[in-house]
Amino acid sequence: MLEALGGGGIQCCGKCENLVEEFLSLYALRFIDFGQFDMNDINVIYDKARQHKFSLIRIRVPEKELLTGRVLDKFPTGVTLVHDAGFLNKERHIMKADERAGGNCGEECRMLLRHLRPET
């Protein structure tokens, strides 16, 4: 079906790292969307995904990794990040830190956080 549609992704909840090798065999796979990425060894999965040029979606990261830019060392490309700021003031704090750092958390990070930013 993925090939017929020109490519697509798989949404995966729970522990699915044992299926990654099977996922890699799908020619038209473009991404894996993780509902519960923390149940998997995301570093191993990321290495495999990067080698095969498919993305990982909904990777949750701690605030400190966003504020320091360390998230880029861990995931330099091919991920869509999520951070549960909890409330608007916390989100603004992260956005301001990213702006001061010259946008080091990456476009994906800013896009996901921006949905909470009020229109000005």
N, C-alpha and C positions, 0 to 999 in steps of 0.2 A: 504494500500500500504506500509506503514512504516513497518508493521509486516512482510509482504512478503519479504521485502528487509533486514530484520534483524535489523531494527531501522533506525532512521534518524531525521531530523529536519524540522522546519518550519521557513520560512523567513517571517518576519512581519514588514511591513512599517506602519507608522502612529500610531494612538492610538489603542492599542490592549489589554490593560490590562483587558478589560471586557471579553476577550476570554480565559484568562489564565486558568480558571477553566475547560473549555472544553479541552484545550490543555493537562491538567493534566490527563484527562481521557484516553488519548491515551497511551496505554501500551508501545508501541515501541518508544515513543518520547525520544530523547537523548539531543536535544538542541533547543533553539529558537534563531534565528539570527535577531537582531534588526537593521533595517535601520534607524529608528528615535526613538531611545530609550528614548530621552528626552521628548517625548510626553506622556510618561507613568510614573507611580510611580514605578521606578525601584527598590526601596528598598522593597516594598511590593512583587513585582514579584520575586526579588532575594530570599526573605525568602521562598516563595512557591517553587521556583525551587530547592533550597537547600534541603528542606524537601523531595522532590520527586526525588532528585538525577538526575536532568538534568541541563545542562549548559546554560549560556547566552553568546551569541556571539556578538561582536562589541559594547561593552559598552565603550563609550567615557568618558575619564577622564581628568580633568584639569592637567596641568603640575605640579602644586604645590603638588597635591596628589601623583604623581609619584616621585617627588624629595624628599618628606618627608617620603615616604613609607606609608602614611595614607591610600592609596588605599587598603592595605592589611587588615586594620581594617574594612573597609567598605565591601570588597569582598575578604575574605580569601581564597576562593576556588571556582571553578566552573564557572569562567568567562574568556573570552578572551577580553583583553582590547585594545582600540585604542586611540591614541593621535595624533592629527594633528600637527606635529612639525612645519610645514610651510616651513622650509628650512633646509638644511643639518647641518649648524652650530648649530641650535637649537637642533636638534636630537643628535648631539655629546655631547652637554651640558647635556642632560638628561641621556645619556648612561654613561658619566663620573660620574655623581652624583650617579647613580645606582651602579657603580663599587665601589665608595668610601663607600657606605652604605652596601657593602657586598652582593649586589644583592637583595635588599629588594623589588624591584618592582615585582619580580616574573618572572618565565620563560616565561609566556605568554606575559608579557610586553616586555621582551627582544626580543622575537621572532618577535613581531610586529614591534618593532623599528629597529631591525637588518636589515630588508630589505633595509633600506636606507644607512646602513654602507658600505663604500667602501671596496672592497676586498683588503687585504694586503698580 
